[in-house]
Amino acid sequence: MHLRTNESRQRRGTRPGSTASHRTPSPACLSSDQALTARINRWYDTKMFLGGRAKHTFANFGYWEKDTRDYGQACENLTERLLAFLPEKRGTILDVACGKGGTTAHLLNYFHPGNVTGINISEKQLERCRINAPGCTFLLMSATELEFNDESFDNILCVEAAFHFNTREKFLREALRVLKPGGCLALSDILLKHPRGTRPAANQVPNIMEYRDLYKRSGFQHIQITDATVECWVGFYRQAMRRLHNRVARGRIDPAFARRRRARLMRVRETIERYVLVGVQKRSIAQRGSGPSQDILPASQTT
Ligand SMILES: C[S@@+](CC[C@H](N)C(=O)[O-])C[C@H]1O[C@@H](n2cnc3c(N)ncnc32)[C@H](O)[C@@H]1O
């Protein structure tokens, strides 16, 4: 393990800035980062463990293709799409914002458990991760304050979480620092129409050009951004609507419950501008000092 600060603090969940989900101090004594953490944990620690969602190890929209059978397969597809950004699936990998460990468990198809680390701000979710992805290391830590030594990881994955960070810029600085030279970051992310609640205003990016600039400014190279709004968000929305319809038709759920779920999905639809898949790379040692990095932007793949 490549921690640069006292590991035991994280295990106890008493890191400054971190707020374990079940011991939330009163709002009056929270810093803005702690308040954000508390809000995010309240949301996910409830939703991820409720009803039908409780049985899923993933918590993302997935990537829906014509032949995608179900939600689990859509989530595996999404992880595969992101892993395709990594030129080599070997060495060490950090799963940032690992949820309940669905993405981390998928990594075990390619990586040795001893080389896989997951971090999250919720101890409740981390407990579940330790069951879902045995042998991997899971630590309570924020994406914007990584406590690893410089150049600790060959790869970083971050699925559908960066829109919560305060801010993406801070996360990208930290990701660049903890990646080894030539290491890769692959993530899926959501550009939102409006910041609100668990999506901090300081993290708002108005359009894809400015979104791309974030990565350039952070010092990454080989920036590839794919617009996957249709495959991810629209795919998820359509199957969720269809499923609600079918379950009402079969008398499996109450129509009033289905109406509330539909209304919620429609509210989410109003907030989503784009769903993107991103792959970027840290310069290798050979490239250091060789001037500004070049973006390689295959038109067919990128926006
Ligand atoms: C939509 S879920 C995605 C979970 C997981 N990556 C997956 O795809 O199944 C968003 C996750 O981001 C985590 N999260 C939010 N802000 C975070 C931060 N600053 N640092 C680490 N994790 C964070 C939440 O706790 C939640 O688990």
The ligand as a Tripos MOL2 file, in Angstrom:
@<TRIPOS>MOLECULE
LIG
   27    29     1     0     0
SMALL
NO_CHARGES

@<TRIPOS>ATOM
      1 C1        -23.2060    6.9440   -8.9690 C.3       1 LIG1
      2 S1        -22.2350    6.2540   -7.6880 S.3       1 LIG1
      3 C2        -21.0590    5.2970   -8.6320 C.3       1 LIG1
      4 C3        -20.4990    4.1390   -7.8190 C.3       1 LIG1
      5 C4        -19.5880    3.1900   -8.5870 C.3       1 LIG1
      6 N1        -18.5070    3.8840   -9.2110 N.3       1 LIG1
      7 C5        -20.3680    2.4030   -9.5970 C.2       1 LIG1
      8 O1        -20.2800    2.7220  -10.7870 O.co2     1 LIG1
      9 O2        -21.0580    1.4650   -9.2120 O.co2     1 LIG1
     10 C6        -21.2640    7.6390   -7.1150 C.3       1 LIG1
     11 C7        -20.2830    7.2920   -6.0010 C.3       1 LIG1
     12 O3        -19.4000    8.3960   -5.8020 O.3       1 LIG1
     13 C8        -19.0250    8.4050   -4.4380 C.3       1 LIG1
     14 N2        -18.4160    9.7120   -4.1660 N.ar      1 LIG1
     15 C9        -18.9920   10.9290   -4.2660 C.ar      1 LIG1
     16 N3        -18.1040   11.8960   -3.9610 N.ar      1 LIG1
     17 C10       -16.9220   11.2850   -3.6810 C.ar      1 LIG1
     18 C11       -15.6200   11.7590   -3.3240 C.ar      1 LIG1
     19 N4        -15.3390   13.0660   -3.1710 N.pl3     1 LIG1
     20 N5        -14.6490   10.8430   -3.1280 N.ar      1 LIG1
     21 C12       -14.8940    9.5190   -3.2590 C.ar      1 LIG1
     22 N6        -16.1150    9.0160   -3.5880 N.ar      1 LIG1
     23 C13       -17.1120    9.8910   -3.8100 C.ar      1 LIG1
     24 C14       -20.3350    8.1130   -3.7380 C.3       1 LIG1
     25 O4        -20.1660    7.7010   -2.4200 O.3       1 LIG1
     26 C15       -20.9050    6.9910   -4.6430 C.3       1 LIG1
     27 O5        -20.4470    5.7510   -4.1970 O.3       1 LIG1
@<TRIPOS>BOND
     1     1     2 1
     2     2     3 1
     3     2    10 1
     4     3     4 1
     5     4     5 1
     6     5     6 1
     7     5     7 1
     8     7     8 2
     9     7     9 1
    10    10    11 1
    11    11    12 1
    12    11    26 1
    13    12    13 1
    14    13    14 1
    15    13    24 1
    16    14    15 ar
    17    14    23 ar
    18    15    16 ar
    19    16    17 ar
    20    17    18 ar
    21    17    23 ar
    22    18    19 1
    23    18    20 ar
    24    20    21 ar
    25    21    22 ar
    26    22    23 ar
    27    24    25 1
    28    24    26 1
    29    26    27 1
@<TRIPOS>SUBSTRUCTURE
     1 LIG1         1 GROUP 0 **** ****
